[in-house]
Amino acid sequence: MTINIDDFTETELMALNHQIVERLKFLDSVNAHHEMMQFSLGDQVSFDPLGREKQLAILVKFNKKTVTVLTADGQKWNVPPHLLSKVKAVVGNEDNVIGIHRNK
């Protein structure tokens, strides 16, 4: 698809840029929301922060583009949902459970 913008004025180009940026923000928000719907509050999740070992945590809050998780040692992280994986607790393995775990 080709759009000829050569004849647009500076004002028109700025307005078009604003519309494009707003549309991209909206699409990003929709994608983040869709990814978040894979999770529920209280889910046990894991994620791999750069330069650190894998973290296990409980999902405690949904934000606009991230979710807030709480690790066993009390650290709060805001993590994009596409970086999370659900963790299923193994029955009888208390080391694998953080805080409250809800079975589905």
Summary of the structure (lengths in Angstrom):
residues: 104
radius of gyration: 20.1
end to end distance: 46.0
largest distance: 69.7
contacts: 229
relative contact order: 0.16
helix: 32%
strand: 22%
